[in-house]
């Protein structure tokens, strides 16, 4: 099927090097407008978007988000916050606490399910903004490391109790000479199922990253210090210090969320 929008989305990649071209205020407004038209649970819009325009804060994020200098150079940086605080404050402002108590009910506070719903809203809004940026020729890169250093990031953005900084996105016009090829995805058979989940045996799973490995090493055999790409990925991605910090940070956020 030939479609210009589909072609643009199929050719997207993460962009970490940016040209000198500014993102104009009118373009920026379009991005935020598109994000606010994203699907949302019950039309509650359980997210907030914080544009990071202060260069000092960008510089700090480049350090606290696992030392990624390009964050400081991005023309537009937006923090997406899973946010149940606004809706909870709205309920109290409307007297829902007194209404609940008058009926002999306990006034409920946000719980884990509410957090996950807000996370869904925030990520859908973020991806809608990323898609809009792609259509305008603006590149983007997600920074999941914003989930690390919860206490630091909460203080930096004055985040209240029922919020969580779920993702940071950097935007900018691509510097074309800094672009690499698209990183290959897994074969569809490992991801797309029908009617039920599928698990794979060890023989099948050893081929999970064949495409990535061939792309990284130009199709040539490669020897890993860890023995194979699975052990390499385990060390680099799963058992790394930043992933342990991310888990610690999420636990701290949940503890605060659950008071």
Buried (B, 14 or more C-beta within 10 A) or exposed (E): EEEEEEEBEEEBBBBBBBBEEEBEEEBBEBBBEBBBEBEBEEEBBBBBBBEBEEEEBBEBBBBBBBEBEBBBBBBBBBBBBBBBBBBBEEBEEEEBBEEBEEEEEEEEBBEEEBBEBBBBBBBBBBBBBBBBBBBBEBBBBBBEBBBBBBEBBBEBBEBBBBBBBBBBBBBBBBBEEEBEEEEBEBEEEBEEEEEEEEEEEEEEEEBBBEBBBEBBEEEEEEEEEEEBBBEBBEEEEEEEEBBEBBEEBBEBBEEBBEE
